């Protein structure tokens, strides 16, 4: 049995400021039954194809969140977190620092156990990395097989990370969190494989846990949500793909906003007008006339801003202090309003079991007529 650890920065916070964890082990069996390995590779990173055997070799997966009121970079406090998982002396300090983990304000740790007969590769020391013969020794068949297995494992783990973050977004709506937006992308992280105290280290920088989400224990409905979403997670659903792409980082630009608008459009078929979308969405997610008017205005403004970006060749800043495109709502507020509206649409799909149908279902006249007899409001 081998242990795999993946350390990265995270902006997933907790209202109590206490460390917390999620055990995703029960979903391994579900994803095997649902044939996760057949799912379309849609990520641009960590999208190595894997097989059923690789998923079956996974025995446990847990994601831990370590929080502090000050950055871990202060006085090298990040080392105290790392020391909980492995002896720091086993890895050259320069390698760890090069991962960017020292700059983290919060640290996420993915903790995995898996079965493998492959060798644990050996890290070269700084001076050895300049020796061509020693470098070439790392390219033999055994090392290459181990490298391939590791890439497949990271691809599987990335699915579990995105599965968790998707459900966190569904559970916790976000308001005015633009204080977490960064002015540049800043991926960080490294992975570590351990077997019988033999360690292999790799820089593995990512941003999949870096978008701000405030976890609140009193509002935690994750078990129920993940029970439902796990049943369709292995399907190819473009809406989920665009949604997670828009929210995988805390570096929010016009591109992220456009992807959110794409997400809204993917719920519909081809050649559907903006006016039809702005009419139908409020009908299926609103509880009253006031909410319907509000949601319709959000959709209209989102399409208007998207068109200005795409056709007007203007890039907008989504920080709270940026100049707004509209007089009555800031750009960052519109971003979050659109995000929350899309989350309501996801709930509409989930509560009506639309993702469990044999074929992907678009919002259409036929669907509306089908649902009208029992009401189309999903009753938040």
C-alpha positions as CSV (number, residue, x, y, z in Angstrom):
1,X,0.0,0.0,0.0
2,X,1.3,3.4,-1.0
3,X,0.3,6.9,0.3
4,X,-0.1,9.8,-2.0
5,X,-0.2,13.4,-0.7
6,X,-0.9,16.5,-2.7
7,X,-0.4,19.9,-1.0
8,X,-1.7,23.2,-2.5
9,X,-3.0,26.6,-1.5
10,X,-6.7,27.0,-1.0
11,X,-9.2,29.9,-0.5
12,X,-11.9,27.6,0.9
13,X,-12.6,29.0,4.3
14,X,-14.6,28.1,7.3
15,X,-16.8,30.4,9.5
16,X,-15.4,28.9,12.7
17,X,-11.7,29.3,11.4
18,X,-11.1,25.7,12.5
19,X,-9.5,23.0,10.3
20,X,-12.0,20.7,8.6
21,X,-11.9,17.6,6.3
22,X,-14.0,15.7,3.8
23,X,-13.8,11.9,3.4
24,X,-14.7,11.1,-0.2
25,X,-13.8,7.4,0.1
26,X,-17.5,6.2,-0.2
27,X,-17.7,7.7,-3.7
28,X,-14.9,5.5,-5.1
29,X,-17.3,2.6,-5.3
30,X,-20.0,4.7,-6.9
31,X,-17.6,6.1,-9.5
32,X,-16.5,2.5,-10.3
33,X,-20.1,1.4,-10.8
34,X,-20.7,4.5,-12.9
35,X,-17.5,3.9,-15.0
36,X,-15.7,7.2,-14.4
37,X,-12.9,6.2,-16.7
38,X,-15.2,6.5,-19.7
39,X,-15.9,10.2,-18.9
40,X,-14.7,12.6,-21.5
41,X,-11.4,14.3,-20.7
42,X,-12.3,18.0,-20.4
43,X,-9.7,19.5,-18.2
44,X,-6.6,21.1,-19.7
45,X,-4.5,20.0,-16.8
46,X,-4.3,16.5,-15.1
47,X,-6.4,14.9,-17.8
48,X,-4.3,11.7,-18.3
49,X,-6.6,8.8,-19.4
50,X,-7.0,6.1,-16.8
51,X,-8.6,2.6,-16.7
52,X,-11.0,0.8,-14.4
53,X,-8.0,-0.9,-12.7
54,X,-6.5,2.4,-11.7
55,X,-9.7,3.5,-10.0
56,X,-10.1,0.1,-8.3
57,X,-6.6,0.5,-6.8
58,X,-7.7,3.6,-5.0
59,X,-8.6,2.6,-1.4
60,X,-9.2,5.9,0.3
61,X,-9.3,9.7,-0.4
62,X,-9.6,12.5,2.0
63,X,-9.3,16.3,1.5
64,X,-8.1,18.3,4.5
65,X,-8.2,22.1,4.9
66,X,-5.8,23.8,7.2
67,X,-6.8,27.4,8.2
68,X,-5.0,30.2,10.0
69,X,-5.7,33.9,10.6
70,X,-2.3,34.8,9.2
71,X,-0.5,33.5,6.1
72,X,1.5,30.3,6.6
73,X,4.5,32.1,5.0
74,X,4.9,34.1,8.3
75,X,7.9,32.6,10.1
76,X,7.7,29.5,7.8
77,X,4.5,28.3,9.6
78,X,3.6,26.2,6.6
79,X,6.3,23.7,7.7
80,X,4.2,22.8,10.8
81,X,1.4,21.7,8.5
82,X,3.7,19.7,6.2
83,X,5.4,18.0,9.2
84,X,2.0,16.5,10.2
85,X,2.1,14.4,7.0
86,X,5.8,13.6,6.4
87,X,9.3,14.3,7.9
88,X,10.5,17.5,6.3
89,X,14.1,16.3,6.4
90,X,13.2,13.7,3.8
91,X,12.8,16.3,1.1
92,X,15.3,19.0,0.1
93,X,14.1,22.4,1.3
94,X,14.8,24.0,-2.0
95,X,12.3,21.6,-3.8
96,X,9.5,22.4,-1.3
97,X,10.0,26.2,-1.6
98,X,10.0,25.9,-5.4
99,X,6.4,24.7,-5.2
100,X,5.1,28.0,-4.0
101,X,3.4,26.4,-1.0
102,X,5.3,28.8,1.3
103,X,3.1,31.7,0.0
104,X,-0.1,30.0,1.0
105,X,-2.6,31.7,3.3
106,X,-4.5,28.4,3.7
107,X,-3.3,24.9,2.8
108,X,-5.3,22.1,1.3
109,X,-4.0,18.5,1.5
110,X,-5.4,15.6,-0.6
111,X,-4.6,12.4,1.3
112,X,-4.8,9.1,-0.7
113,X,-4.1,5.5,-0.2
114,X,-3.7,3.2,-3.2
115,X,-2.4,-0.2,-4.1
116,X,0.5,-0.5,-6.5
117,X,3.3,-2.8,-7.5
118,X,5.2,-0.1,-9.3
119,X,8.5,1.2,-7.9
120,X,8.7,4.5,-5.9
121,X,10.9,6.7,-8.0
122,X,14.0,8.4,-6.5
123,X,14.6,12.1,-6.4
124,X,17.9,13.4,-7.6
125,X,19.8,15.8,-5.4
126,X,20.6,19.3,-6.7
127,X,24.0,18.3,-7.9
128,X,22.9,15.0,-9.3
129,X,20.4,16.9,-11.6
130,X,23.4,18.2,-13.5
131,X,24.7,14.7,-14.1
132,X,23.4,13.5,-17.5
133,X,24.0,9.8,-16.7
134,X,22.0,10.0,-13.5
135,X,19.2,11.8,-15.3
136,X,19.1,9.2,-18.0
137,X,18.9,6.5,-15.4
138,X,15.5,7.8,-14.4
139,X,14.2,7.1,-17.9
140,X,14.2,3.3,-17.8
141,X,11.0,1.2,-18.1
142,X,10.4,0.8,-14.4
143,X,10.5,4.6,-13.8
144,X,8.4,5.3,-16.9
145,X,5.7,2.9,-15.7
146,X,5.7,4.5,-12.3
147,X,5.5,7.9,-13.9
148,X,2.5,6.9,-16.0
149,X,0.7,5.4,-13.0
150,X,1.3,8.6,-11.1
151,X,-0.3,10.7,-13.9
152,X,-3.3,8.5,-14.0
153,X,-3.7,8.8,-10.2
154,X,-3.5,12.6,-10.4
155,X,-6.2,12.6,-13.1
156,X,-8.5,10.5,-10.9
157,X,-7.8,12.7,-7.8
158,X,-8.6,15.8,-9.9
159,X,-12.1,14.3,-10.6
160,X,-12.7,14.0,-6.8
161,X,-11.4,17.5,-6.2
162,X,-13.8,19.0,-8.7
163,X,-16.6,16.8,-7.5
164,X,-16.1,18.3,-4.0
165,X,-15.8,21.9,-5.2
166,X,-18.9,21.6,-7.4
167,X,-20.9,20.4,-4.4
168,X,-19.5,23.1,-2.2
169,X,-20.6,25.7,-4.7
170,X,-24.1,24.2,-4.8
171,X,-24.3,24.2,-1.0
172,X,-22.9,27.7,-0.3
173,X,-24.0,30.7,-2.4
174,X,-21.5,33.5,-2.5
175,X,-22.0,37.2,-2.0
176,X,-19.4,40.0,-2.2
177,X,-16.3,37.8,-2.0
178,X,-14.4,39.9,-4.5
179,X,-11.9,40.7,-1.7
180,X,-10.4,37.3,-2.4
181,X,-9.7,38.1,-6.1
182,X,-6.1,38.1,-7.1
183,X,-4.4,40.3,-9.7
184,X,-2.5,37.4,-11.3
185,X,-2.7,33.6,-11.4
186,X,-0.7,31.9,-8.7
187,X,-0.9,28.1,-8.9
188,X,1.1,26.2,-6.2
189,X,1.6,22.8,-4.9
190,X,3.5,19.5,-4.8
191,X,2.8,15.8,-4.6
192,X,4.5,13.2,-2.5
193,X,4.4,9.4,-2.8
194,X,5.4,7.4,0.2
195,X,6.0,3.6,0.7
196,X,7.7,2.3,3.7
197,X,9.3,5.7,4.3
198,X,10.6,6.0,0.8
199,X,9.5,9.3,-0.6
200,X,9.3,10.7,-4.1
201,X,8.6,14.4,-4.6
202,X,7.2,16.3,-7.6
203,X,6.1,19.9,-8.1
204,X,2.4,19.8,-9.0
205,X,1.0,23.3,-9.1
206,X,-2.7,23.7,-9.4
207,X,-5.6,26.1,-8.7
208,X,-8.6,23.8,-8.3
209,X,-9.1,24.7,-4.6
210,X,-8.3,28.4,-4.9
211,X,-11.7,30.0,-5.5
212,X,-13.1,31.4,-2.3
213,X,-15.9,29.4,-0.7
214,X,-17.1,30.0,2.9
215,X,-17.9,26.6,4.5
216,X,-20.6,26.9,7.3
217,X,-21.2,23.8,9.4
218,X,-24.7,24.9,10.3
219,X,-25.7,25.1,6.6
220,X,-23.9,21.9,5.6
221,X,-26.1,19.8,3.3
222,X,-23.2,18.2,1.4
223,X,-24.0,14.5,2.2
224,X,-27.4,14.8,0.6
225,X,-26.0,16.8,-2.3
226,X,-23.1,14.5,-3.1
227,X,-25.4,11.5,-2.8
228,X,-27.4,13.0,-5.7
229,X,-24.6,14.5,-7.8
230,X,-22.5,11.3,-7.6
231,X,-25.1,9.5,-9.6
232,X,-24.6,11.7,-12.7
233,X,-21.0,12.9,-12.1
234,X,-19.6,10.5,-14.6
235,X,-21.8,11.8,-17.4
236,X,-20.5,14.4,-19.9
237,X,-22.3,17.6,-18.9
238,X,-20.9,20.7,-20.5
239,X,-22.7,23.0,-18.0
240,X,-20.6,21.6,-15.1
241,X,-17.5,21.8,-17.2
242,X,-17.9,25.5,-18.0
243,X,-19.0,26.3,-14.5
244,X,-15.9,24.8,-12.9
245,X,-13.7,26.3,-15.5
246,X,-15.1,29.7,-14.6
247,X,-14.5,29.2,-10.9
248,X,-11.3,27.2,-10.6
249,X,-9.2,30.2,-9.7
250,X,-9.3,33.4,-7.6
251,X,-7.9,35.3,-10.6
252,X,-11.2,36.5,-12.1
253,X,-11.2,38.1,-15.5
254,X,-13.6,38.8,-18.4
255,X,-12.8,35.2,-19.5
256,X,-14.2,33.8,-16.3
257,X,-17.4,35.9,-16.7
258,X,-17.8,34.8,-20.3
259,X,-17.5,31.1,-19.2
260,X,-20.3,31.7,-16.7
261,X,-22.5,33.1,-19.5
262,X,-21.5,30.0,-21.5
263,X,-22.7,27.9,-18.6
264,X,-26.1,29.5,-18.7
265,X,-26.4,28.9,-22.4
266,X,-25.5,25.3,-22.2
267,X,-28.8,24.5,-20.4
268,X,-30.5,25.3,-23.8
269,X,-30.3,23.9,-27.3
270,X,-28.8,25.5,-30.3
271,X,-30.0,28.8,-31.7
272,X,-32.0,29.8,-28.6
273,X,-32.4,33.5,-28.3
274,X,-31.2,35.5,-25.3
275,X,-34.8,36.8,-24.8
276,X,-36.1,33.2,-24.5
277,X,-33.4,32.4,-21.9
278,X,-34.2,35.5,-19.9
279,X,-37.9,34.6,-20.0
280,X,-37.7,30.9,-19.1
281,X,-34.9,30.8,-16.4
282,X,-36.9,33.1,-14.0
283,X,-39.9,30.9,-14.4
284,X,-38.1,27.8,-13.2
285,X,-36.0,29.2,-10.3
286,X,-38.1,32.1,-8.9
287,X,-40.5,31.9,-5.9
288,X,-42.3,35.1,-6.6
289,X,-42.8,37.9,-9.1
290,X,-40.2,40.1,-7.5
291,X,-37.5,37.4,-7.8
292,X,-38.5,36.7,-11.4
293,X,-37.9,40.4,-12.3
294,X,-34.6,40.4,-10.5
295,X,-33.4,37.2,-12.2
296,X,-34.5,38.4,-15.6
297,X,-32.6,41.6,-15.1
298,X,-29.4,39.7,-14.1
299,X,-29.6,37.6,-17.2
300,X,-30.2,40.6,-19.5
301,X,-27.3,42.5,-18.0
302,X,-25.0,39.4,-18.2
303,X,-25.7,39.0,-21.9
304,X,-25.2,42.8,-22.4
305,X,-21.8,42.8,-20.7
306,X,-20.8,39.6,-22.4
307,X,-21.6,41.2,-25.8
308,X,-19.6,44.3,-24.9
309,X,-16.6,42.1,-24.0
310,X,-16.8,39.9,-27.1
311,X,-18.0,42.3,-29.7
312,X,-16.8,45.6,-28.3
313,X,-13.3,44.4,-27.7
314,X,-13.3,45.8,-24.1
315,X,-11.9,43.9,-21.1
316,X,-13.5,44.6,-17.8
317,X,-12.0,44.4,-14.3
318,X,-14.1,42.5,-11.8
319,X,-12.5,43.8,-8.6
320,X,-14.9,45.7,-6.3
321,X,-13.1,48.9,-6.9
322,X,-13.2,48.7,-10.7
323,X,-15.3,51.0,-12.8
324,X,-18.7,49.4,-13.4
325,X,-20.3,48.9,-16.8
326,X,-23.8,49.4,-15.3
327,X,-24.7,52.3,-13.0
328,X,-26.8,50.2,-10.5
329,X,-24.6,47.2,-10.0
330,X,-20.8,46.6,-9.8
331,X,-19.1,44.2,-12.2
332,X,-18.2,41.8,-9.3
333,X,-21.7,41.9,-7.9
334,X,-23.1,40.9,-11.3
335,X,-20.5,38.1,-11.5
336,X,-21.7,36.6,-8.2
337,X,-25.4,37.2,-9.0
338,X,-25.0,35.3,-12.2
339,X,-23.1,32.5,-10.4
340,X,-25.8,32.1,-7.8
341,X,-28.5,32.1,-10.5
342,X,-26.7,29.3,-12.3
343,X,-26.5,27.3,-9.0
344,X,-30.3,27.6,-8.8
345,X,-30.6,26.2,-12.3
346,X,-28.4,23.3,-11.2
347,X,-30.7,22.6,-8.3
348,X,-33.7,22.7,-10.7
349,X,-32.0,20.0,-12.7
350,X,-31.1,17.9,-9.7
351,X,-34.5,18.2,-7.9
352,X,-36.3,17.2,-11.1
353,X,-33.9,14.3,-11.7
354,X,-33.1,15.6,-15.2
355,X,-29.4,14.5,-15.1
356,X,-30.5,11.0,-14.4
357,X,-32.3,10.6,-17.7
358,X,-30.7,8.5,-20.5
359,X,-29.9,11.6,-22.6
360,X,-28.9,15.1,-21.6
361,X,-31.9,17.3,-21.3
362,X,-32.1,20.9,-22.5
363,X,-34.5,23.4,-21.2
364,X,-37.1,23.6,-24.0
365,X,-40.9,24.0,-24.7
366,X,-41.3,20.2,-24.4
367,X,-39.6,20.2,-20.9
368,X,-41.7,23.1,-19.8
369,X,-45.0,21.4,-20.9
370,X,-43.9,18.2,-19.2
371,X,-43.3,19.9,-15.8
372,X,-46.1,22.4,-15.8
373,X,-48.8,19.9,-14.5
374,X,-46.8,19.5,-11.2
375,X,-45.3,23.0,-11.1
376,X,-41.9,24.1,-12.5
377,X,-40.7,25.9,-9.4
378,X,-38.1,23.8,-7.6
379,X,-38.9,25.4,-4.2
380,X,-35.6,26.4,-2.7
